[in-house]
Amino acid sequence: MKTLPPLPYGENALEPVISAKTISFHYGKHHKAYIDNLNKLATGTEYEDMPLEKIIVETAGKPDKAAIFNNAAQAWNHEFFWNSLNPNGGGEPPAALKEKIEASFGSLDACKKELAAAATTQFGSGWAWLALDGDKIKVIKTGNADTPLAKGMKPLLTIDVWEHAYYLDYQNKRADYVNAVLDKLVNWDFAADNLK
């Protein structure tokens, strides 16, 4: 049985960028529903006690396992997203990550622009990711529940661009939400830890 992991900060800690009301629905309802659905689907199967990452890799691309994949991936993606944010985020990444970003994109600014573009141009629901692909950091976007884990890449951080992530606070202004997250909440320390 999977349980809803605790938020790494209080529900109001990301204000004014993301309201406590949004977090309450997003974490308390959406994220919890993925956990609950996965538990129902996985009970009595080989996936019941398997870690989320393993479930994702084992079920990716298998149409008969799509419901398990979608709920496991969304449970994992959301936990990863909460950790990709920090109330004292933004600013400069730690030196090792900044060096790797500059090697991959030319500059931190170019990386942030590419990440913002991926997040704002993702059609419909999905995610924008900073991910390690071999030795290079890339920006990718995925639709619905998809994740770099299913593509053999190592996620470093993500921005959730499902409407429920921002609509209460920003309505149809996804770009305003994305830019605020990148300027004020992005958790470069978490990304740097994932690089190791």
Rosetta constraint file for C-alpha pairs under 8 A:
AtomPair CA 1 CA 39 HARMONIC 5.80 0.50
AtomPair CA 1 CA 43 HARMONIC 7.57 0.50
AtomPair CA 1 CA 48 HARMONIC 6.29 0.50
AtomPair CA 1 CA 49 HARMONIC 6.51 0.50
AtomPair CA 2 CA 35 HARMONIC 6.35 0.50
AtomPair CA 2 CA 36 HARMONIC 7.97 0.50
AtomPair CA 2 CA 38 HARMONIC 7.89 0.50
AtomPair CA 2 CA 39 HARMONIC 6.40 0.50
AtomPair CA 3 CA 35 HARMONIC 6.61 0.50
AtomPair CA 4 CA 31 HARMONIC 7.59 0.50
AtomPair CA 4 CA 32 HARMONIC 6.00 0.50
AtomPair CA 4 CA 35 HARMONIC 6.46 0.50
AtomPair CA 5 CA 79 HARMONIC 7.23 0.50
AtomPair CA 7 CA 11 HARMONIC 7.76 0.50
AtomPair CA 7 CA 82 HARMONIC 6.76 0.50
AtomPair CA 8 CA 82 HARMONIC 7.04 0.50
AtomPair CA 8 CA 83 HARMONIC 6.77 0.50
AtomPair CA 9 CA 13 HARMONIC 6.15 0.50
AtomPair CA 9 CA 87 HARMONIC 7.92 0.50
AtomPair CA 11 CA 19 HARMONIC 7.87 0.50
AtomPair CA 11 CA 20 HARMONIC 4.93 0.50
AtomPair CA 11 CA 21 HARMONIC 7.97 0.50
AtomPair CA 11 CA 23 HARMONIC 5.78 0.50
AtomPair CA 11 CA 24 HARMONIC 6.57 0.50
AtomPair CA 12 CA 19 HARMONIC 6.30 0.50
AtomPair CA 12 CA 20 HARMONIC 4.35 0.50
AtomPair CA 12 CA 23 HARMONIC 7.73 0.50
AtomPair CA 13 CA 20 HARMONIC 7.61 0.50
AtomPair CA 13 CA 87 HARMONIC 5.83 0.50
AtomPair CA 14 CA 18 HARMONIC 5.29 0.50
AtomPair CA 14 CA 19 HARMONIC 6.66 0.50
AtomPair CA 14 CA 20 HARMONIC 7.55 0.50
AtomPair CA 14 CA 86 HARMONIC 7.37 0.50
AtomPair CA 14 CA 87 HARMONIC 5.16 0.50
AtomPair CA 14 CA 185 HARMONIC 7.42 0.50
AtomPair CA 15 CA 19 HARMONIC 5.03 0.50
AtomPair CA 15 CA 20 HARMONIC 6.87 0.50
AtomPair CA 17 CA 177 HARMONIC 7.42 0.50
AtomPair CA 17 CA 180 HARMONIC 6.31 0.50
AtomPair CA 17 CA 181 HARMONIC 6.98 0.50
AtomPair CA 17 CA 184 HARMONIC 7.70 0.50
AtomPair CA 17 CA 185 HARMONIC 7.94 0.50
AtomPair CA 18 CA 22 HARMONIC 6.58 0.50
AtomPair CA 18 CA 23 HARMONIC 7.18 0.50
AtomPair CA 18 CA 166 HARMONIC 7.40 0.50
AtomPair CA 18 CA 169 HARMONIC 6.79 0.50
AtomPair CA 19 CA 23 HARMONIC 6.41 0.50
AtomPair CA 19 CA 169 HARMONIC 6.78 0.50
AtomPair CA 20 CA 24 HARMONIC 5.92 0.50
AtomPair CA 21 CA 25 HARMONIC 6.43 0.50
AtomPair CA 21 CA 168 HARMONIC 7.93 0.50
AtomPair CA 22 CA 26 HARMONIC 5.81 0.50
AtomPair CA 22 CA 164 HARMONIC 7.63 0.50
AtomPair CA 22 CA 165 HARMONIC 6.96 0.50
AtomPair CA 22 CA 166 HARMONIC 7.19 0.50
AtomPair CA 22 CA 168 HARMONIC 6.27 0.50
AtomPair CA 22 CA 169 HARMONIC 7.24 0.50
AtomPair CA 23 CA 27 HARMONIC 5.46 0.50
AtomPair CA 23 CA 28 HARMONIC 7.29 0.50
AtomPair CA 24 CA 28 HARMONIC 5.13 0.50
AtomPair CA 24 CA 29 HARMONIC 7.24 0.50
AtomPair CA 25 CA 29 HARMONIC 5.00 0.50
AtomPair CA 25 CA 30 HARMONIC 6.52 0.50
AtomPair CA 26 CA 30 HARMONIC 5.03 0.50
AtomPair CA 26 CA 31 HARMONIC 6.29 0.50
AtomPair CA 26 CA 164 HARMONIC 6.44 0.50
AtomPair CA 26 CA 165 HARMONIC 6.38 0.50
AtomPair CA 27 CA 31 HARMONIC 4.89 0.50
AtomPair CA 27 CA 32 HARMONIC 6.52 0.50
AtomPair CA 28 CA 32 HARMONIC 5.69 0.50
AtomPair CA 29 CA 33 HARMONIC 5.94 0.50
AtomPair CA 30 CA 34 HARMONIC 6.61 0.50
AtomPair CA 31 CA 35 HARMONIC 6.65 0.50
AtomPair CA 31 CA 74 HARMONIC 7.47 0.50
AtomPair CA 31 CA 75 HARMONIC 6.10 0.50
AtomPair CA 31 CA 78 HARMONIC 6.40 0.50
AtomPair CA 32 CA 36 HARMONIC 6.16 0.50
AtomPair CA 32 CA 75 HARMONIC 7.95 0.50
AtomPair CA 33 CA 37 HARMONIC 5.91 0.50
AtomPair CA 34 CA 38 HARMONIC 6.00 0.50
AtomPair CA 34 CA 71 HARMONIC 4.94 0.50
AtomPair CA 34 CA 72 HARMONIC 7.10 0.50
AtomPair CA 34 CA 74 HARMONIC 6.38 0.50
AtomPair CA 34 CA 75 HARMONIC 5.48 0.50
AtomPair CA 35 CA 39 HARMONIC 6.20 0.50
AtomPair CA 35 CA 71 HARMONIC 6.95 0.50
AtomPair CA 35 CA 72 HARMONIC 7.41 0.50
AtomPair CA 35 CA 75 HARMONIC 5.89 0.50
AtomPair CA 36 CA 40 HARMONIC 6.41 0.50
AtomPair CA 37 CA 41 HARMONIC 6.19 0.50
AtomPair CA 37 CA 71 HARMONIC 6.57 0.50
AtomPair CA 38 CA 42 HARMONIC 5.82 0.50
AtomPair CA 38 CA 68 HARMONIC 6.15 0.50
AtomPair CA 38 CA 71 HARMONIC 5.40 0.50
AtomPair CA 38 CA 72 HARMONIC 6.16 0.50
AtomPair CA 39 CA 43 HARMONIC 5.84 0.50
AtomPair CA 39 CA 48 HARMONIC 7.20 0.50
AtomPair CA 41 CA 67 HARMONIC 7.77 0.50
AtomPair CA 41 CA 68 HARMONIC 6.38 0.50
AtomPair CA 42 CA 46 HARMONIC 7.43 0.50
AtomPair CA 42 CA 47 HARMONIC 5.40 0.50
AtomPair CA 42 CA 48 HARMONIC 4.77 0.50
AtomPair CA 42 CA 68 HARMONIC 7.15 0.50
AtomPair CA 43 CA 47 HARMONIC 7.62 0.50
AtomPair CA 43 CA 48 HARMONIC 5.23 0.50
AtomPair CA 44 CA 48 HARMONIC 6.38 0.50
AtomPair CA 46 CA 50 HARMONIC 7.32 0.50
AtomPair CA 47 CA 55 HARMONIC 6.31 0.50
AtomPair CA 50 CA 54 HARMONIC 6.45 0.50
AtomPair CA 50 CA 55 HARMONIC 6.31 0.50
AtomPair CA 51 CA 55 HARMONIC 6.39 0.50
AtomPair CA 52 CA 56 HARMONIC 6.18 0.50
AtomPair CA 52 CA 72 HARMONIC 5.82 0.50
AtomPair CA 52 CA 73 HARMONIC 7.30 0.50
AtomPair CA 52 CA 75 HARMONIC 7.85 0.50
AtomPair CA 52 CA 76 HARMONIC 6.35 0.50
AtomPair CA 53 CA 57 HARMONIC 6.37 0.50
AtomPair CA 53 CA 73 HARMONIC 7.87 0.50
AtomPair CA 53 CA 76 HARMONIC 7.31 0.50
AtomPair CA 53 CA 149 HARMONIC 7.41 0.50
AtomPair CA 54 CA 58 HARMONIC 6.01 0.50
AtomPair CA 55 CA 59 HARMONIC 6.01 0.50
AtomPair CA 55 CA 68 HARMONIC 7.94 0.50
AtomPair CA 55 CA 69 HARMONIC 6.96 0.50
AtomPair CA 55 CA 72 HARMONIC 6.73 0.50
AtomPair CA 56 CA 60 HARMONIC 5.77 0.50
AtomPair CA 56 CA 69 HARMONIC 5.57 0.50
AtomPair CA 56 CA 72 HARMONIC 6.27 0.50
AtomPair CA 56 CA 73 HARMONIC 5.88 0.50
AtomPair CA 56 CA 149 HARMONIC 7.32 0.50
AtomPair CA 56 CA 150 HARMONIC 6.58 0.50
AtomPair CA 57 CA 149 HARMONIC 6.77 0.50
AtomPair CA 57 CA 150 HARMONIC 5.51 0.50
AtomPair CA 59 CA 65 HARMONIC 5.66 0.50
AtomPair CA 59 CA 66 HARMONIC 7.12 0.50
AtomPair CA 59 CA 68 HARMONIC 7.25 0.50
AtomPair CA 59 CA 69 HARMONIC 5.46 0.50
AtomPair CA 60 CA 65 HARMONIC 7.81 0.50
AtomPair CA 60 CA 66 HARMONIC 7.56 0.50
AtomPair CA 60 CA 69 HARMONIC 6.20 0.50
AtomPair CA 60 CA 150 HARMONIC 5.85 0.50
AtomPair CA 61 CA 66 HARMONIC 7.62 0.50
AtomPair CA 62 CA 66 HARMONIC 6.28 0.50
AtomPair CA 65 CA 69 HARMONIC 6.11 0.50
AtomPair CA 66 CA 70 HARMONIC 5.91 0.50
AtomPair CA 67 CA 71 HARMONIC 6.24 0.50
AtomPair CA 68 CA 72 HARMONIC 5.96 0.50
AtomPair CA 69 CA 73 HARMONIC 5.75 0.50
AtomPair CA 69 CA 145 HARMONIC 7.99 0.50
AtomPair CA 70 CA 74 HARMONIC 5.97 0.50
AtomPair CA 70 CA 145 HARMONIC 5.34 0.50
AtomPair CA 70 CA 146 HARMONIC 7.59 0.50
AtomPair CA 71 CA 75 HARMONIC 6.02 0.50
AtomPair CA 71 CA 145 HARMONIC 7.68 0.50
AtomPair CA 72 CA 76 HARMONIC 6.16 0.50
AtomPair CA 73 CA 77 HARMONIC 5.81 0.50
AtomPair CA 73 CA 145 HARMONIC 5.66 0.50
AtomPair CA 73 CA 146 HARMONIC 6.77 0.50
AtomPair CA 73 CA 147 HARMONIC 6.93 0.50
AtomPair CA 74 CA 78 HARMONIC 5.96 0.50
AtomPair CA 74 CA 145 HARMONIC 5.32 0.50
AtomPair CA 75 CA 79 HARMONIC 6.43 0.50
AtomPair CA 76 CA 80 HARMONIC 6.15 0.50
AtomPair CA 77 CA 81 HARMONIC 6.01 0.50
AtomPair CA 77 CA 145 HARMONIC 7.67 0.50
AtomPair CA 77 CA 147 HARMONIC 7.24 0.50
AtomPair CA 78 CA 82 HARMONIC 6.23 0.50
AtomPair CA 78 CA 160 HARMONIC 7.93 0.50
AtomPair CA 79 CA 83 HARMONIC 6.53 0.50
AtomPair CA 80 CA 84 HARMONIC 6.18 0.50
AtomPair CA 80 CA 157 HARMONIC 7.23 0.50
AtomPair CA 80 CA 158 HARMONIC 7.23 0.50
AtomPair CA 81 CA 85 HARMONIC 6.72 0.50
AtomPair CA 81 CA 157 HARMONIC 7.06 0.50
AtomPair CA 81 CA 158 HARMONIC 5.63 0.50
AtomPair CA 81 CA 159 HARMONIC 6.41 0.50
AtomPair CA 81 CA 160 HARMONIC 6.75 0.50
AtomPair CA 83 CA 187 HARMONIC 7.29 0.50
AtomPair CA 83 CA 190 HARMONIC 6.81 0.50
AtomPair CA 84 CA 157 HARMONIC 5.24 0.50
AtomPair CA 84 CA 158 HARMONIC 6.13 0.50
AtomPair CA 84 CA 159 HARMONIC 7.60 0.50
AtomPair CA 84 CA 186 HARMONIC 6.06 0.50
AtomPair CA 84 CA 187 HARMONIC 5.03 0.50
AtomPair CA 84 CA 188 HARMONIC 7.71 0.50
AtomPair CA 84 CA 190 HARMONIC 6.28 0.50
AtomPair CA 84 CA 191 HARMONIC 7.24 0.50
AtomPair CA 85 CA 89 HARMONIC 6.69 0.50
AtomPair CA 85 CA 181 HARMONIC 7.73 0.50
AtomPair CA 85 CA 185 HARMONIC 5.10 0.50
AtomPair CA 85 CA 186 HARMONIC 4.95 0.50
AtomPair CA 85 CA 187 HARMONIC 4.91 0.50
AtomPair CA 86 CA 185 HARMONIC 5.08 0.50
AtomPair CA 86 CA 186 HARMONIC 6.26 0.50
AtomPair CA 86 CA 187 HARMONIC 5.24 0.50
AtomPair CA 87 CA 184 HARMONIC 7.62 0.50
AtomPair CA 87 CA 185 HARMONIC 5.74 0.50
AtomPair CA 88 CA 184 HARMONIC 7.06 0.50
AtomPair CA 88 CA 185 HARMONIC 6.36 0.50
AtomPair CA 89 CA 183 HARMONIC 7.76 0.50
AtomPair CA 89 CA 184 HARMONIC 5.31 0.50
AtomPair CA 89 CA 185 HARMONIC 4.02 0.50
AtomPair CA 89 CA 186 HARMONIC 4.95 0.50
AtomPair CA 89 CA 187 HARMONIC 5.07 0.50
AtomPair CA 89 CA 188 HARMONIC 7.21 0.50
AtomPair CA 90 CA 181 HARMONIC 7.74 0.50
AtomPair CA 90 CA 182 HARMONIC 6.11 0.50
AtomPair CA 90 CA 183 HARMONIC 4.93 0.50
AtomPair CA 90 CA 184 HARMONIC 4.43 0.50
AtomPair CA 90 CA 185 HARMONIC 5.17 0.50
AtomPair CA 90 CA 186 HARMONIC 4.93 0.50
AtomPair CA 90 CA 187 HARMONIC 6.57 0.50
AtomPair CA 90 CA 188 HARMONIC 7.21 0.50
AtomPair CA 91 CA 183 HARMONIC 6.99 0.50
AtomPair CA 91 CA 184 HARMONIC 7.44 0.50
AtomPair CA 92 CA 98 HARMONIC 7.61 0.50
AtomPair CA 92 CA 188 HARMONIC 7.30 0.50
AtomPair CA 93 CA 97 HARMONIC 6.11 0.50
AtomPair CA 93 CA 98 HARMONIC 5.44 0.50
AtomPair CA 93 CA 188 HARMONIC 4.87 0.50
AtomPair CA 93 CA 189 HARMONIC 6.62 0.50
AtomPair CA 93 CA 192 HARMONIC 7.47 0.50
AtomPair CA 94 CA 98 HARMONIC 6.08 0.50
AtomPair CA 94 CA 188 HARMONIC 6.97 0.50
AtomPair CA 94 CA 189 HARMONIC 6.55 0.50
AtomPair CA 94 CA 192 HARMONIC 6.73 0.50
AtomPair CA 95 CA 99 HARMONIC 6.05 0.50
AtomPair CA 96 CA 100 HARMONIC 6.36 0.50
AtomPair CA 96 CA 192 HARMONIC 7.43 0.50
AtomPair CA 97 CA 101 HARMONIC 6.06 0.50
AtomPair CA 97 CA 191 HARMONIC 7.71 0.50
AtomPair CA 97 CA 192 HARMONIC 5.45 0.50
AtomPair CA 97 CA 195 HARMONIC 7.39 0.50
AtomPair CA 98 CA 102 HARMONIC 6.05 0.50
AtomPair CA 98 CA 108 HARMONIC 6.86 0.50
AtomPair CA 99 CA 103 HARMONIC 6.19 0.50
AtomPair CA 100 CA 104 HARMONIC 6.22 0.50
AtomPair CA 100 CA 136 HARMONIC 7.78 0.50
AtomPair CA 100 CA 137 HARMONIC 7.22 0.50
AtomPair CA 101 CA 105 HARMONIC 5.82 0.50
AtomPair CA 101 CA 106 HARMONIC 7.28 0.50
AtomPair CA 101 CA 107 HARMONIC 6.73 0.50
AtomPair CA 101 CA 108 HARMONIC 6.28 0.50
AtomPair CA 101 CA 111 HARMONIC 6.92 0.50
AtomPair CA 101 CA 137 HARMONIC 6.58 0.50
AtomPair CA 102 CA 106 HARMONIC 4.48 0.50
AtomPair CA 102 CA 107 HARMONIC 4.48 0.50
AtomPair CA 102 CA 108 HARMONIC 6.10 0.50
AtomPair CA 103 CA 107 HARMONIC 7.78 0.50
AtomPair CA 104 CA 136 HARMONIC 6.03 0.50
AtomPair CA 104 CA 137 HARMONIC 5.80 0.50
AtomPair CA 104 CA 138 HARMONIC 7.33 0.50
AtomPair CA 105 CA 110 HARMONIC 6.01 0.50
AtomPair CA 105 CA 111 HARMONIC 5.60 0.50
AtomPair CA 106 CA 110 HARMONIC 6.64 0.50
AtomPair CA 106 CA 111 HARMONIC 7.84 0.50
AtomPair CA 107 CA 111 HARMONIC 6.42 0.50
AtomPair CA 108 CA 112 HARMONIC 6.21 0.50
AtomPair CA 109 CA 113 HARMONIC 6.12 0.50
AtomPair CA 110 CA 114 HARMONIC 6.18 0.50
AtomPair CA 111 CA 115 HARMONIC 6.15 0.50
AtomPair CA 111 CA 139 HARMONIC 7.83 0.50
AtomPair CA 112 CA 116 HARMONIC 6.01 0.50
AtomPair CA 112 CA 182 HARMONIC 7.14 0.50
AtomPair CA 113 CA 117 HARMONIC 6.06 0.50
AtomPair CA 114 CA 118 HARMONIC 6.16 0.50
AtomPair CA 114 CA 139 HARMONIC 6.75 0.50
AtomPair CA 115 CA 119 HARMONIC 6.20 0.50
AtomPair CA 115 CA 128 HARMONIC 6.55 0.50
AtomPair CA 115 CA 129 HARMONIC 7.14 0.50
AtomPair CA 115 CA 130 HARMONIC 7.23 0.50
AtomPair CA 115 CA 139 HARMONIC 5.91 0.50
AtomPair CA 115 CA 140 HARMONIC 7.88 0.50
AtomPair CA 116 CA 120 HARMONIC 6.07 0.50
AtomPair CA 116 CA 175 HARMONIC 7.50 0.50
AtomPair CA 116 CA 178 HARMONIC 6.21 0.50
AtomPair CA 116 CA 179 HARMONIC 6.71 0.50
AtomPair CA 116 CA 182 HARMONIC 7.79 0.50
AtomPair CA 117 CA 121 HARMONIC 5.91 0.50
AtomPair CA 118 CA 122 HARMONIC 5.96 0.50
AtomPair CA 118 CA 128 HARMONIC 5.71 0.50
AtomPair CA 118 CA 139 HARMONIC 7.29 0.50
AtomPair CA 118 CA 140 HARMONIC 6.77 0.50
AtomPair CA 118 CA 141 HARMONIC 5.81 0.50
AtomPair CA 119 CA 127 HARMONIC 6.63 0.50
AtomPair CA 119 CA 128 HARMONIC 4.89 0.50
AtomPair CA 119 CA 141 HARMONIC 6.99 0.50
AtomPair CA 119 CA 159 HARMONIC 6.99 0.50
AtomPair CA 119 CA 160 HARMONIC 7.97 0.50
AtomPair CA 119 CA 161 HARMONIC 6.39 0.50
AtomPair CA 119 CA 175 HARMONIC 7.91 0.50
AtomPair CA 119 CA 178 HARMONIC 6.87 0.50
AtomPair CA 120 CA 161 HARMONIC 7.82 0.50
AtomPair CA 120 CA 174 HARMONIC 6.31 0.50
AtomPair CA 120 CA 175 HARMONIC 5.67 0.50
AtomPair CA 120 CA 178 HARMONIC 7.28 0.50
AtomPair CA 122 CA 126 HARMONIC 6.61 0.50
AtomPair CA 122 CA 127 HARMONIC 7.38 0.50
AtomPair CA 122 CA 128 HARMONIC 7.62 0.50
AtomPair CA 122 CA 141 HARMONIC 6.48 0.50
AtomPair CA 122 CA 142 HARMONIC 7.51 0.50
AtomPair CA 122 CA 143 HARMONIC 7.26 0.50
AtomPair CA 122 CA 161 HARMONIC 7.71 0.50
AtomPair CA 123 CA 143 HARMONIC 7.66 0.50
AtomPair CA 124 CA 143 HARMONIC 7.45 0.50
AtomPair CA 124 CA 144 HARMONIC 7.99 0.50
AtomPair CA 124 CA 162 HARMONIC 7.24 0.50
AtomPair CA 125 CA 143 HARMONIC 5.93 0.50
AtomPair CA 125 CA 144 HARMONIC 5.22 0.50
AtomPair CA 125 CA 161 HARMONIC 6.08 0.50
AtomPair CA 125 CA 162 HARMONIC 4.35 0.50
AtomPair CA 125 CA 163 HARMONIC 6.80 0.50
AtomPair CA 126 CA 141 HARMONIC 7.26 0.50
AtomPair CA 126 CA 142 HARMONIC 5.52 0.50
AtomPair CA 126 CA 143 HARMONIC 4.14 0.50
AtomPair CA 126 CA 144 HARMONIC 4.48 0.50
AtomPair CA 126 CA 145 HARMONIC 6.73 0.50
AtomPair CA 126 CA 146 HARMONIC 7.60 0.50
AtomPair CA 126 CA 160 HARMONIC 6.50 0.50
AtomPair CA 126 CA 161 HARMONIC 5.43 0.50
AtomPair CA 126 CA 162 HARMONIC 5.48 0.50
AtomPair CA 127 CA 141 HARMONIC 5.56 0.50
AtomPair CA 127 CA 142 HARMONIC 5.29 0.50
AtomPair CA 127 CA 143 HARMONIC 6.45 0.50
AtomPair CA 127 CA 144 HARMONIC 7.48 0.50
AtomPair CA 127 CA 147 HARMONIC 7.96 0.50
AtomPair CA 127 CA 158 HARMONIC 6.62 0.50
AtomPair CA 127 CA 159 HARMONIC 5.72 0.50
AtomPair CA 127 CA 160 HARMONIC 4.83 0.50
AtomPair CA 127 CA 161 HARMONIC 5.42 0.50
AtomPair CA 127 CA 162 HARMONIC 7.33 0.50
AtomPair CA 128 CA 139 HARMONIC 7.17 0.50
AtomPair CA 128 CA 140 HARMONIC 5.94 0.50
AtomPair CA 128 CA 141 HARMONIC 4.37 0.50
AtomPair CA 128 CA 142 HARMONIC 6.57 0.50
AtomPair CA 128 CA 158 HARMONIC 5.58 0.50
AtomPair CA 128 CA 159 HARMONIC 5.23 0.50
AtomPair CA 128 CA 160 HARMONIC 6.76 0.50
AtomPair CA 128 CA 161 HARMONIC 7.35 0.50
AtomPair CA 129 CA 139 HARMONIC 5.57 0.50
AtomPair CA 129 CA 140 HARMONIC 5.29 0.50
AtomPair CA 129 CA 141 HARMONIC 5.97 0.50
AtomPair CA 129 CA 142 HARMONIC 7.96 0.50
AtomPair CA 129 CA 148 HARMONIC 7.79 0.50
AtomPair CA 129 CA 155 HARMONIC 6.78 0.50
AtomPair CA 129 CA 156 HARMONIC 7.31 0.50
AtomPair CA 129 CA 157 HARMONIC 5.83 0.50
AtomPair CA 129 CA 158 HARMONIC 4.40 0.50
AtomPair CA 129 CA 159 HARMONIC 6.54 0.50
AtomPair CA 130 CA 137 HARMONIC 6.75 0.50
AtomPair CA 130 CA 138 HARMONIC 5.81 0.50
AtomPair CA 130 CA 139 HARMONIC 4.76 0.50
AtomPair CA 130 CA 140 HARMONIC 6.67 0.50
AtomPair CA 130 CA 155 HARMONIC 6.22 0.50
AtomPair CA 130 CA 156 HARMONIC 5.37 0.50
AtomPair CA 130 CA 157 HARMONIC 5.35 0.50
AtomPair CA 130 CA 158 HARMONIC 6.33 0.50
AtomPair CA 131 CA 137 HARMONIC 5.58 0.50
AtomPair CA 131 CA 138 HARMONIC 5.38 0.50
AtomPair CA 131 CA 139 HARMONIC 6.30 0.50
AtomPair CA 131 CA 140 HARMONIC 7.28 0.50
AtomPair CA 131 CA 148 HARMONIC 7.07 0.50
AtomPair CA 131 CA 153 HARMONIC 6.32 0.50
AtomPair CA 131 CA 154 HARMONIC 5.40 0.50
AtomPair CA 131 CA 155 HARMONIC 4.23 0.50
AtomPair CA 131 CA 156 HARMONIC 5.07 0.50
AtomPair CA 131 CA 157 HARMONIC 7.09 0.50
AtomPair CA 132 CA 136 HARMONIC 5.69 0.50
AtomPair CA 132 CA 137 HARMONIC 4.49 0.50
AtomPair CA 132 CA 138 HARMONIC 6.20 0.50
AtomPair CA 132 CA 153 HARMONIC 5.79 0.50
AtomPair CA 132 CA 154 HARMONIC 4.96 0.50
AtomPair CA 132 CA 155 HARMONIC 6.27 0.50
AtomPair CA 132 CA 156 HARMONIC 6.87 0.50
AtomPair CA 132 CA 195 HARMONIC 7.49 0.50
AtomPair CA 133 CA 137 HARMONIC 6.10 0.50
AtomPair CA 133 CA 138 HARMONIC 6.68 0.50
AtomPair CA 133 CA 152 HARMONIC 7.73 0.50
AtomPair CA 133 CA 153 HARMONIC 5.05 0.50
AtomPair CA 133 CA 154 HARMONIC 6.64 0.50
AtomPair CA 134 CA 153 HARMONIC 7.45 0.50
AtomPair CA 142 CA 146 HARMONIC 5.41 0.50
AtomPair CA 142 CA 147 HARMONIC 6.25 0.50
AtomPair CA 142 CA 148 HARMONIC 7.82 0.50
AtomPair CA 144 CA 162 HARMONIC 7.87 0.50
AtomPair CA 146 CA 150 HARMONIC 7.12 0.50
AtomPair CA 147 CA 151 HARMONIC 7.28 0.50
AtomPair CA 148 CA 152 HARMONIC 6.43 0.50
AtomPair CA 148 CA 153 HARMONIC 5.07 0.50
AtomPair CA 148 CA 154 HARMONIC 6.49 0.50
AtomPair CA 148 CA 155 HARMONIC 6.09 0.50
AtomPair CA 149 CA 153 HARMONIC 5.46 0.50
AtomPair CA 149 CA 154 HARMONIC 6.28 0.50
AtomPair CA 149 CA 155 HARMONIC 7.04 0.50
AtomPair CA 154 CA 194 HARMONIC 7.89 0.50
AtomPair CA 155 CA 194 HARMONIC 7.32 0.50
AtomPair CA 156 CA 190 HARMONIC 7.43 0.50
AtomPair CA 156 CA 191 HARMONIC 4.52 0.50
AtomPair CA 156 CA 192 HARMONIC 7.35 0.50
AtomPair CA 156 CA 194 HARMONIC 5.34 0.50
AtomPair CA 156 CA 195 HARMONIC 6.53 0.50
AtomPair CA 157 CA 187 HARMONIC 7.79 0.50
AtomPair CA 157 CA 190 HARMONIC 7.35 0.50
AtomPair CA 157 CA 191 HARMONIC 5.47 0.50
AtomPair CA 159 CA 178 HARMONIC 7.51 0.50
AtomPair CA 159 CA 181 HARMONIC 8.00 0.50
AtomPair CA 160 CA 165 HARMONIC 6.27 0.50
AtomPair CA 161 CA 165 HARMONIC 6.25 0.50
AtomPair CA 161 CA 166 HARMONIC 7.49 0.50
AtomPair CA 161 CA 174 HARMONIC 7.57 0.50
AtomPair CA 162 CA 166 HARMONIC 7.63 0.50
AtomPair CA 163 CA 167 HARMONIC 5.37 0.50
AtomPair CA 164 CA 168 HARMONIC 7.40 0.50
AtomPair CA 166 CA 170 HARMONIC 5.64 0.50
AtomPair CA 166 CA 171 HARMONIC 6.87 0.50
AtomPair CA 166 CA 174 HARMONIC 7.12 0.50
AtomPair CA 166 CA 177 HARMONIC 6.54 0.50
AtomPair CA 167 CA 171 HARMONIC 4.16 0.50
AtomPair CA 167 CA 172 HARMONIC 6.56 0.50
AtomPair CA 170 CA 174 HARMONIC 6.78 0.50
AtomPair CA 170 CA 176 HARMONIC 7.18 0.50
AtomPair CA 170 CA 177 HARMONIC 6.43 0.50
AtomPair CA 173 CA 177 HARMONIC 6.77 0.50
AtomPair CA 174 CA 178 HARMONIC 6.19 0.50
AtomPair CA 175 CA 179 HARMONIC 6.03 0.50
AtomPair CA 176 CA 180 HARMONIC 6.09 0.50
AtomPair CA 177 CA 181 HARMONIC 6.19 0.50
AtomPair CA 178 CA 182 HARMONIC 6.23 0.50
AtomPair CA 179 CA 183 HARMONIC 6.01 0.50
AtomPair CA 180 CA 184 HARMONIC 5.78 0.50
AtomPair CA 180 CA 185 HARMONIC 7.33 0.50
AtomPair CA 181 CA 185 HARMONIC 4.81 0.50
AtomPair CA 181 CA 186 HARMONIC 5.78 0.50
AtomPair CA 182 CA 186 HARMONIC 5.13 0.50
AtomPair CA 187 CA 191 HARMONIC 6.63 0.50
AtomPair CA 188 CA 192 HARMONIC 6.06 0.50
AtomPair CA 189 CA 193 HARMONIC 6.19 0.50
AtomPair CA 190 CA 194 HARMONIC 6.31 0.50
AtomPair CA 191 CA 195 HARMONIC 6.37 0.50
AtomPair CA 192 CA 196 HARMONIC 7.00 0.50
